Amino acid sequence: MQLGNSVKCPDPSIAVDPARLPNGGVGHTFQLDPNSGLMNIPIICFDVAIGNESLVTLLNDAERYFQPGMATRYWIGIKVFHNSRNNPPGVDTWWAGHALRDQDPNTGAWLNTYTFQAGSMTRNLNINADINVAVPGLQFSVSLATLLHPLPIPPGYATHLVFDLEEFRRRIARGL
């Protein structure tokens, strides 16, 4: 995907295939690739940074996903400070946050701004969580109705997508 003057691709991402929605997606406002009929830009982006990328860089990347012309509606970012000189010796720390594209409350139109959601860790660069310490119950949740707007949630689907950050933390910690 093209973002301004540079290319930025999410780590994993999730997009909607409007043809698989109950009414074939009639009335959707998703941006589609005219060749494939699929979304050319994902609705949900995951950005995972381990190594030299700073938290500031990760947060700037989040901003880039919500630019004009981008279809991103929801973003999850995880930053691992591995072998950071700011960490105590032998301690790797991490940060996790999630943001939702803002909507005009009167028209429902998607705006080119975003808001960090409840549960995001503080963006204070001096306070990050030890990645080896469990965080039971840390979950990010997003409304499926918001992600699919203006389409209804298909019958039988959950009302929210829930991402278990404790599971992310465990998998990352095992890989370090």
mmCIF file of the C-alpha atoms, coordinates in Angstrom:
data_MODEL
# 
_entry.id   MODEL 
# 
loop_
_atom_site.group_PDB 
_atom_site.id 
_atom_site.type_symbol 
_atom_site.label_atom_id 
_atom_site.label_alt_id 
_atom_site.label_comp_id 
_atom_site.label_asym_id 
_atom_site.label_entity_id 
_atom_site.label_seq_id 
_atom_site.pdbx_PDB_ins_code 
_atom_site.Cartn_x 
_atom_site.Cartn_y 
_atom_site.Cartn_z 
_atom_site.occupancy 
_atom_site.B_iso_or_equiv 
_atom_site.pdbx_formal_charge 
_atom_site.auth_seq_id 
_atom_site.auth_comp_id 
_atom_site.auth_asym_id 
_atom_site.auth_atom_id 
_atom_site.pdbx_PDB_model_num 
ATOM 1   C CA . MET A 1 1   ? 0.000   0.000   0.000   1.00 0.00 ? 1   MET A CA 1 
ATOM 2   C CA . GLN A 1 2   ? 1.260   3.489   -0.742  1.00 0.00 ? 2   GLN A CA 1 
ATOM 3   C CA . LEU A 1 3   ? 1.431   5.946   2.144   1.00 0.00 ? 3   LEU A CA 1 
ATOM 4   C CA . GLY A 1 4   ? 2.514   9.418   1.229   1.00 0.00 ? 4   GLY A CA 1 
ATOM 5   C CA . ASN A 1 5   ? 6.058   9.229   -0.123  1.00 0.00 ? 5   ASN A CA 1 
ATOM 6   C CA . SER A 1 6   ? 6.899   5.850   1.370   1.00 0.00 ? 6   SER A CA 1 
ATOM 7   C CA . VAL A 1 7   ? 5.530   2.347   1.306   1.00 0.00 ? 7   VAL A CA 1 
ATOM 8   C CA . LYS A 1 8   ? 4.200   1.004   4.599   1.00 0.00 ? 8   LYS A CA 1 
ATOM 9   C CA . CYS A 1 9   ? 2.691   -2.440  4.879   1.00 0.00 ? 9   CYS A CA 1 
ATOM 10  C CA . PRO A 1 10  ? 1.138   -3.770  8.072   1.00 0.00 ? 10  PRO A CA 1 
ATOM 11  C CA . ASP A 1 11  ? 2.391   -6.964  9.625   1.00 0.00 ? 11  ASP A CA 1 
ATOM 12  C CA . PRO A 1 12  ? -0.805  -9.073  9.557   1.00 0.00 ? 12  PRO A CA 1 
ATOM 13  C CA . SER A 1 13  ? -4.023  -7.419  8.424   1.00 0.00 ? 13  SER A CA 1 
ATOM 14  C CA . ILE A 1 14  ? -7.688  -8.256  7.984   1.00 0.00 ? 14  ILE A CA 1 
ATOM 15  C CA . ALA A 1 15  ? -9.923  -7.056  5.167   1.00 0.00 ? 15  ALA A CA 1 
ATOM 16  C CA . VAL A 1 16  ? -13.560 -7.683  4.249   1.00 0.00 ? 16  VAL A CA 1 
ATOM 17  C CA . ASP A 1 17  ? -14.722 -9.510  1.114   1.00 0.00 ? 17  ASP A CA 1 
ATOM 18  C CA . PRO A 1 18  ? -18.008 -7.654  0.516   1.00 0.00 ? 18  PRO A CA 1 
ATOM 19  C CA . ALA A 1 19  ? -19.272 -10.456 -1.752  1.00 0.00 ? 19  ALA A CA 1 
ATOM 20  C CA . ARG A 1 20  ? -19.314 -12.779 1.285   1.00 0.00 ? 20  ARG A CA 1 
ATOM 21  C CA . LEU A 1 21  ? -21.540 -10.469 3.327   1.00 0.00 ? 21  LEU A CA 1 
ATOM 22  C CA . PRO A 1 22  ? -25.236 -11.428 3.565   1.00 0.00 ? 22  PRO A CA 1 
ATOM 23  C CA . ASN A 1 23  ? -26.471 -9.045  0.861   1.00 0.00 ? 23  ASN A CA 1 
ATOM 24  C CA . GLY A 1 24  ? -23.321 -9.253  -1.242  1.00 0.00 ? 24  GLY A CA 1 
ATOM 25  C CA . GLY A 1 25  ? -22.183 -6.024  0.363   1.00 0.00 ? 25  GLY A CA 1 
ATOM 26  C CA . VAL A 1 26  ? -24.790 -3.850  -1.360  1.00 0.00 ? 26  VAL A CA 1 
ATOM 27  C CA . GLY A 1 27  ? -24.527 -0.342  0.097   1.00 0.00 ? 27  GLY A CA 1 
ATOM 28  C CA . HIS A 1 28  ? -20.968 -0.725  1.390   1.00 0.00 ? 28  HIS A CA 1 
ATOM 29  C CA . THR A 1 29  ? -18.527 2.184   1.435   1.00 0.00 ? 29  THR A CA 1 
ATOM 30  C CA . PHE A 1 30  ? -15.335 0.100   1.373   1.00 0.00 ? 30  PHE A CA 1 
ATOM 31  C CA . GLN A 1 31  ? -12.608 1.004   -1.108  1.00 0.00 ? 31  GLN A CA 1 
ATOM 32  C CA . LEU A 1 32  ? -12.264 -1.905  -3.562  1.00 0.00 ? 32  LEU A CA 1 
ATOM 33  C CA . ASP A 1 33  ? -9.640  -2.969  -6.049  1.00 0.00 ? 33  ASP A CA 1 
ATOM 34  C CA . PRO A 1 34  ? -11.446 -2.775  -9.425  1.00 0.00 ? 34  PRO A CA 1 
ATOM 35  C CA . ASN A 1 35  ? -9.572  -5.866  -10.692 1.00 0.00 ? 35  ASN A CA 1 
ATOM 36  C CA . SER A 1 36  ? -10.242 -8.248  -7.793  1.00 0.00 ? 36  SER A CA 1 
ATOM 37  C CA . GLY A 1 37  ? -13.370 -6.770  -6.205  1.00 0.00 ? 37  GLY A CA 1 
ATOM 38  C CA . LEU A 1 38  ? -11.633 -7.114  -2.827  1.00 0.00 ? 38  LEU A CA 1 
ATOM 39  C CA . MET A 1 39  ? -10.560 -4.371  -0.484  1.00 0.00 ? 39  MET A CA 1 
ATOM 40  C CA . ASN A 1 40  ? -7.221  -3.027  -1.621  1.00 0.00 ? 40  ASN A CA 1 
ATOM 41  C CA . ILE A 1 41  ? -6.378  -1.691  1.824   1.00 0.00 ? 41  ILE A CA 1 
ATOM 42  C CA . PRO A 1 42  ? -7.098  -3.591  5.067   1.00 0.00 ? 42  PRO A CA 1 
ATOM 43  C CA . ILE A 1 43  ? -9.636  -2.531  7.668   1.00 0.00 ? 43  ILE A CA 1 
ATOM 44  C CA . ILE A 1 44  ? -7.622  -3.912  10.596  1.00 0.00 ? 44  ILE A CA 1 
ATOM 45  C CA . CYS A 1 45  ? -3.838  -3.498  10.741  1.00 0.00 ? 45  CYS A CA 1 
ATOM 46  C CA . PHE A 1 46  ? -1.396  -5.079  13.186  1.00 0.00 ? 46  PHE A CA 1 
ATOM 47  C CA . ASP A 1 47  ? 1.949   -3.328  13.557  1.00 0.00 ? 47  ASP A CA 1 
ATOM 48  C CA . VAL A 1 48  ? 4.571   -5.246  15.557  1.00 0.00 ? 48  VAL A CA 1 
ATOM 49  C CA . ALA A 1 49  ? 7.995   -3.684  16.105  1.00 0.00 ? 49  ALA A CA 1 
ATOM 50  C CA . ILE A 1 50  ? 10.887  -5.540  17.714  1.00 0.00 ? 50  ILE A CA 1 
ATOM 51  C CA . GLY A 1 51  ? 14.405  -4.229  17.608  1.00 0.00 ? 51  GLY A CA 1 
ATOM 52  C CA . ASN A 1 52  ? 15.611  -0.804  16.632  1.00 0.00 ? 52  ASN A CA 1 
ATOM 53  C CA . GLU A 1 53  ? 12.315  0.884   15.733  1.00 0.00 ? 53  GLU A CA 1 
ATOM 54  C CA . SER A 1 54  ? 11.314  3.314   18.464  1.00 0.00 ? 54  SER A CA 1 
ATOM 55  C CA . LEU A 1 55  ? 7.889   3.749   20.020  1.00 0.00 ? 55  LEU A CA 1 
ATOM 56  C CA . VAL A 1 56  ? 7.768   7.193   18.409  1.00 0.00 ? 56  VAL A CA 1 
ATOM 57  C CA . THR A 1 57  ? 8.297   5.575   14.981  1.00 0.00 ? 57  THR A CA 1 
ATOM 58  C CA . LEU A 1 58  ? 5.579   3.010   15.678  1.00 0.00 ? 58  LEU A CA 1 
ATOM 59  C CA . LEU A 1 59  ? 3.127   5.732   16.734  1.00 0.00 ? 59  LEU A CA 1 
ATOM 60  C CA . ASN A 1 60  ? 3.983   7.779   13.628  1.00 0.00 ? 60  ASN A CA 1 
ATOM 61  C CA . ASP A 1 61  ? 3.235   4.676   11.543  1.00 0.00 ? 61  ASP A CA 1 
ATOM 62  C CA . ALA A 1 62  ? -0.169  4.463   13.215  1.00 0.00 ? 62  ALA A CA 1 
ATOM 63  C CA . GLU A 1 63  ? -0.885  8.002   12.072  1.00 0.00 ? 63  GLU A CA 1 
ATOM 64  C CA . ARG A 1 64  ? 0.059   7.081   8.518   1.00 0.00 ? 64  ARG A CA 1 
ATOM 65  C CA . TYR A 1 65  ? -2.544  4.290   8.437   1.00 0.00 ? 65  TYR A CA 1 
ATOM 66  C CA . PHE A 1 66  ? -5.309  6.834   9.058   1.00 0.00 ? 66  PHE A CA 1 
ATOM 67  C CA . GLN A 1 67  ? -4.353  9.258   6.275   1.00 0.00 ? 67  GLN A CA 1 
ATOM 68  C CA . PRO A 1 68  ? -6.852  10.382  3.624   1.00 0.00 ? 68  PRO A CA 1 
ATOM 69  C CA . GLY A 1 69  ? -7.567  7.589   1.153   1.00 0.00 ? 69  GLY A CA 1 
ATOM 70  C CA . MET A 1 70  ? -6.646  4.817   3.600   1.00 0.00 ? 70  MET A CA 1 
ATOM 71  C CA . ALA A 1 71  ? -9.346  2.331   4.565   1.00 0.00 ? 71  ALA A CA 1 
ATOM 72  C CA . THR A 1 72  ? -7.846  1.398   7.935   1.00 0.00 ? 72  THR A CA 1 
ATOM 73  C CA . ARG A 1 73  ? -10.527 1.576   10.589  1.00 0.00 ? 73  ARG A CA 1 
ATOM 74  C CA . TYR A 1 74  ? -8.718  -0.169  13.450  1.00 0.00 ? 74  TYR A CA 1 
ATOM 75  C CA . TRP A 1 75  ? -5.020  -0.486  14.330  1.00 0.00 ? 75  TRP A CA 1 
ATOM 76  C CA . ILE A 1 76  ? -3.195  -2.546  16.945  1.00 0.00 ? 76  ILE A CA 1 
ATOM 77  C CA . GLY A 1 77  ? 0.435   -1.694  17.647  1.00 0.00 ? 77  GLY A CA 1 
ATOM 78  C CA . ILE A 1 78  ? 2.921   -3.659  19.734  1.00 0.00 ? 78  ILE A CA 1 
ATOM 79  C CA . LYS A 1 79  ? 6.476   -2.488  20.421  1.00 0.00 ? 79  LYS A CA 1 
ATOM 80  C CA . VAL A 1 80  ? 9.058   -4.696  22.127  1.00 0.00 ? 80  VAL A CA 1 
ATOM 81  C CA . PHE A 1 81  ? 12.121  -3.028  23.607  1.00 0.00 ? 81  PHE A CA 1 
ATOM 82  C CA . HIS A 1 82  ? 14.561  -5.946  23.266  1.00 0.00 ? 82  HIS A CA 1 
ATOM 83  C CA . ASN A 1 83  ? 18.021  -5.368  24.723  1.00 0.00 ? 83  ASN A CA 1 
ATOM 84  C CA . SER A 1 84  ? 17.233  -1.682  25.099  1.00 0.00 ? 84  SER A CA 1 
ATOM 85  C CA . ARG A 1 85  ? 19.800  0.405   26.932  1.00 0.00 ? 85  ARG A CA 1 
ATOM 86  C CA . ASN A 1 86  ? 16.890  2.022   28.836  1.00 0.00 ? 86  ASN A CA 1 
ATOM 87  C CA . ASN A 1 87  ? 15.837  -1.353  30.302  1.00 0.00 ? 87  ASN A CA 1 
ATOM 88  C CA . PRO A 1 88  ? 17.408  -2.934  33.374  1.00 0.00 ? 88  PRO A CA 1 
ATOM 89  C CA . PRO A 1 89  ? 19.951  -5.611  32.353  1.00 0.00 ? 89  PRO A CA 1 
ATOM 90  C CA . GLY A 1 90  ? 18.253  -8.769  31.090  1.00 0.00 ? 90  GLY A CA 1 
ATOM 91  C CA . VAL A 1 91  ? 14.768  -7.198  31.045  1.00 0.00 ? 91  VAL A CA 1 
ATOM 92  C CA . ASP A 1 92  ? 12.819  -6.772  27.831  1.00 0.00 ? 92  ASP A CA 1 
ATOM 93  C CA . THR A 1 93  ? 9.844   -4.437  27.972  1.00 0.00 ? 93  THR A CA 1 
ATOM 94  C CA . TRP A 1 94  ? 6.865   -3.880  25.712  1.00 0.00 ? 94  TRP A CA 1 
ATOM 95  C CA . TRP A 1 95  ? 4.074   -1.475  24.822  1.00 0.00 ? 95  TRP A CA 1 
ATOM 96  C CA . ALA A 1 96  ? 0.685   -2.249  23.266  1.00 0.00 ? 96  ALA A CA 1 
ATOM 97  C CA . GLY A 1 97  ? -2.034  0.102   22.089  1.00 0.00 ? 97  GLY A CA 1 
ATOM 98  C CA . HIS A 1 98  ? -4.981  0.250   19.751  1.00 0.00 ? 98  HIS A CA 1 
ATOM 99  C CA . ALA A 1 99  ? -6.636  3.057   17.838  1.00 0.00 ? 99  ALA A CA 1 
ATOM 100 C CA . LEU A 1 100 ? -9.902  3.500   15.972  1.00 0.00 ? 100 LEU A CA 1 
ATOM 101 C CA . ARG A 1 101 ? -10.540 5.814   13.036  1.00 0.00 ? 101 ARG A CA 1 
ATOM 102 C CA . ASP A 1 102 ? -12.869 8.625   14.098  1.00 0.00 ? 102 ASP A CA 1 
ATOM 103 C CA . GLN A 1 103 ? -16.353 8.985   12.625  1.00 0.00 ? 103 GLN A CA 1 
ATOM 104 C CA . ASP A 1 104 ? -18.439 12.121  12.194  1.00 0.00 ? 104 ASP A CA 1 
ATOM 105 C CA . PRO A 1 105 ? -21.197 11.673  14.818  1.00 0.00 ? 105 PRO A CA 1 
ATOM 106 C CA . ASN A 1 106 ? -23.786 13.348  12.578  1.00 0.00 ? 106 ASN A CA 1 
ATOM 107 C CA . THR A 1 107 ? -23.105 11.729  9.199   1.00 0.00 ? 107 THR A CA 1 
ATOM 108 C CA . GLY A 1 108 ? -21.227 8.551   10.126  1.00 0.00 ? 108 GLY A CA 1 
ATOM 109 C CA . ALA A 1 109 ? -18.545 9.499   7.576   1.00 0.00 ? 109 ALA A CA 1 
ATOM 110 C CA . TRP A 1 110 ? -15.041 8.274   8.355   1.00 0.00 ? 110 TRP A CA 1 
ATOM 111 C CA . LEU A 1 111 ? -12.594 11.048  9.264   1.00 0.00 ? 111 LEU A CA 1 
ATOM 112 C CA . ASN A 1 112 ? -8.836  11.161  8.712   1.00 0.00 ? 112 ASN A CA 1 
ATOM 113 C CA . THR A 1 113 ? -8.174  11.226  12.438  1.00 0.00 ? 113 THR A CA 1 
ATOM 114 C CA . TYR A 1 114 ? -8.021  8.505   15.067  1.00 0.00 ? 114 TYR A CA 1 
ATOM 115 C CA . THR A 1 115 ? -8.347  8.026   18.797  1.00 0.00 ? 115 THR A CA 1 
ATOM 116 C CA . PHE A 1 116 ? -6.349  5.681   21.010  1.00 0.00 ? 116 PHE A CA 1 
ATOM 117 C CA . GLN A 1 117 ? -8.755  3.341   22.763  1.00 0.00 ? 117 GLN A CA 1 
ATOM 118 C CA . ALA A 1 118 ? -9.161  2.384   26.426  1.00 0.00 ? 118 ALA A CA 1 
ATOM 119 C CA . GLY A 1 119 ? -6.715  -0.289  27.521  1.00 0.00 ? 119 GLY A CA 1 
ATOM 120 C CA . SER A 1 120 ? -3.804  1.105   25.492  1.00 0.00 ? 120 SER A CA 1 
ATOM 121 C CA . MET A 1 121 ? -0.651  1.324   27.552  1.00 0.00 ? 121 MET A CA 1 
ATOM 122 C CA . THR A 1 122 ? 0.654   4.778   28.426  1.00 0.00 ? 122 THR A CA 1 
ATOM 123 C CA . ARG A 1 123 ? 2.740   6.432   25.718  1.00 0.00 ? 123 ARG A CA 1 
ATOM 124 C CA . ASN A 1 124 ? 5.252   7.636   28.319  1.00 0.00 ? 124 ASN A CA 1 
ATOM 125 C CA . LEU A 1 125 ? 8.574   6.423   26.905  1.00 0.00 ? 125 LEU A CA 1 
ATOM 126 C CA . ASN A 1 126 ? 9.989   5.860   30.403  1.00 0.00 ? 126 ASN A CA 1 
ATOM 127 C CA . ILE A 1 127 ? 7.256   3.432   31.531  1.00 0.00 ? 127 ILE A CA 1 
ATOM 128 C CA . ASN A 1 128 ? 6.954   0.118   29.701  1.00 0.00 ? 128 ASN A CA 1 
ATOM 129 C CA . ALA A 1 129 ? 5.826   -3.252  31.012  1.00 0.00 ? 129 ALA A CA 1 
ATOM 130 C CA . ASP A 1 130 ? 8.227   -6.148  31.598  1.00 0.00 ? 130 ASP A CA 1 
ATOM 131 C CA . ILE A 1 131 ? 7.381   -8.603  28.808  1.00 0.00 ? 131 ILE A CA 1 
ATOM 132 C CA . ASN A 1 132 ? 8.032   -11.567 31.135  1.00 0.00 ? 132 ASN A CA 1 
ATOM 133 C CA . VAL A 1 133 ? 5.289   -10.516 33.553  1.00 0.00 ? 133 VAL A CA 1 
ATOM 134 C CA . ALA A 1 134 ? 1.817   -11.882 32.779  1.00 0.00 ? 134 ALA A CA 1 
ATOM 135 C CA . VAL A 1 135 ? -1.002  -9.436  32.116  1.00 0.00 ? 135 VAL A CA 1 
ATOM 136 C CA . PRO A 1 136 ? -4.109  -11.593 32.628  1.00 0.00 ? 136 PRO A CA 1 
ATOM 137 C CA . GLY A 1 137 ? -7.261  -10.166 31.123  1.00 0.00 ? 137 GLY A CA 1 
ATOM 138 C CA . LEU A 1 138 ? -5.533  -7.572  28.926  1.00 0.00 ? 138 LEU A CA 1 
ATOM 139 C CA . GLN A 1 139 ? -7.723  -7.524  25.834  1.00 0.00 ? 139 GLN A CA 1 
ATOM 140 C CA . PHE A 1 140 ? -8.436  -5.050  23.080  1.00 0.00 ? 140 PHE A CA 1 
ATOM 141 C CA . SER A 1 141 ? -11.988 -5.063  21.781  1.00 0.00 ? 141 SER A CA 1 
ATOM 142 C CA . VAL A 1 142 ? -13.555 -3.360  18.772  1.00 0.00 ? 142 VAL A CA 1 
ATOM 143 C CA . SER A 1 143 ? -17.171 -3.223  17.672  1.00 0.00 ? 143 SER A CA 1 
ATOM 144 C CA . LEU A 1 144 ? -17.883 -5.280  14.567  1.00 0.00 ? 144 LEU A CA 1 
ATOM 145 C CA . ALA A 1 145 ? -20.715 -2.851  13.735  1.00 0.00 ? 145 ALA A CA 1 
ATOM 146 C CA . THR A 1 146 ? -18.173 -0.028  13.658  1.00 0.00 ? 146 THR A CA 1 
ATOM 147 C CA . LEU A 1 147 ? -15.785 -1.976  11.432  1.00 0.00 ? 147 LEU A CA 1 
ATOM 148 C CA . LEU A 1 148 ? -18.536 -2.952  8.970   1.00 0.00 ? 148 LEU A CA 1 
ATOM 149 C CA . HIS A 1 149 ? -20.384 0.391   8.993   1.00 0.00 ? 149 HIS A CA 1 
ATOM 150 C CA . PRO A 1 150 ? -22.691 1.050   7.165   1.00 0.00 ? 150 PRO A CA 1 
ATOM 151 C CA . LEU A 1 151 ? -23.402 -2.674  6.730   1.00 0.00 ? 151 LEU A CA 1 
ATOM 152 C CA . PRO A 1 152 ? -25.104 -4.674  9.479   1.00 0.00 ? 152 PRO A CA 1 
ATOM 153 C CA . ILE A 1 153 ? -23.350 -7.428  11.384  1.00 0.00 ? 153 ILE A CA 1 
ATOM 154 C CA . PRO A 1 154 ? -24.176 -10.733 9.660   1.00 0.00 ? 154 PRO A CA 1 
ATOM 155 C CA . PRO A 1 155 ? -26.602 -12.904 11.662  1.00 0.00 ? 155 PRO A CA 1 
ATOM 156 C CA . GLY A 1 156 ? -24.896 -15.179 14.152  1.00 0.00 ? 156 GLY A CA 1 
ATOM 157 C CA . TYR A 1 157 ? -21.700 -13.138 14.384  1.00 0.00 ? 157 TYR A CA 1 
ATOM 158 C CA . ALA A 1 158 ? -20.313 -11.733 17.637  1.00 0.00 ? 158 ALA A CA 1 
ATOM 159 C CA . THR A 1 159 ? -20.812 -8.030  18.281  1.00 0.00 ? 159 THR A CA 1 
ATOM 160 C CA . HIS A 1 160 ? -17.107 -7.431  18.984  1.00 0.00 ? 160 HIS A CA 1 
ATOM 161 C CA . LEU A 1 161 ? -13.728 -8.721  17.881  1.00 0.00 ? 161 LEU A CA 1 
ATOM 162 C CA . VAL A 1 162 ? -11.588 -9.374  20.943  1.00 0.00 ? 162 VAL A CA 1 
ATOM 163 C CA . PHE A 1 163 ? -7.803  -9.621  20.786  1.00 0.00 ? 163 PHE A CA 1 
ATOM 164 C CA . ASP A 1 164 ? -6.088  -11.261 23.770  1.00 0.00 ? 164 ASP A CA 1 
ATOM 165 C CA . LEU A 1 165 ? -2.913  -9.257  24.401  1.00 0.00 ? 165 LEU A CA 1 
ATOM 166 C CA . GLU A 1 166 ? -1.750  -11.746 27.012  1.00 0.00 ? 166 GLU A CA 1 
ATOM 167 C CA . GLU A 1 167 ? -1.554  -14.350 24.247  1.00 0.00 ? 167 GLU A CA 1 
ATOM 168 C CA . PHE A 1 168 ? 0.424   -11.912 22.058  1.00 0.00 ? 168 PHE A CA 1 
ATOM 169 C CA . ARG A 1 169 ? 2.758   -11.218 25.013  1.00 0.00 ? 169 ARG A CA 1 
ATOM 170 C CA . ARG A 1 170 ? 3.355   -14.931 25.687  1.00 0.00 ? 170 ARG A CA 1 
ATOM 171 C CA . ARG A 1 171 ? 4.148   -15.687 22.039  1.00 0.00 ? 171 ARG A CA 1 
ATOM 172 C CA . ILE A 1 172 ? 6.532   -12.736 21.743  1.00 0.00 ? 172 ILE A CA 1 
ATOM 173 C CA . ALA A 1 173 ? 8.280   -13.549 25.035  1.00 0.00 ? 173 ALA A CA 1 
ATOM 174 C CA . ARG A 1 174 ? 8.808   -17.175 23.914  1.00 0.00 ? 174 ARG A CA 1 
ATOM 175 C CA . GLY A 1 175 ? 10.435  -15.903 20.707  1.00 0.00 ? 175 GLY A CA 1 
ATOM 176 C CA . LEU A 1 176 ? 12.903  -13.534 22.366  1.00 0.00 ? 176 LEU A CA 1 
# 
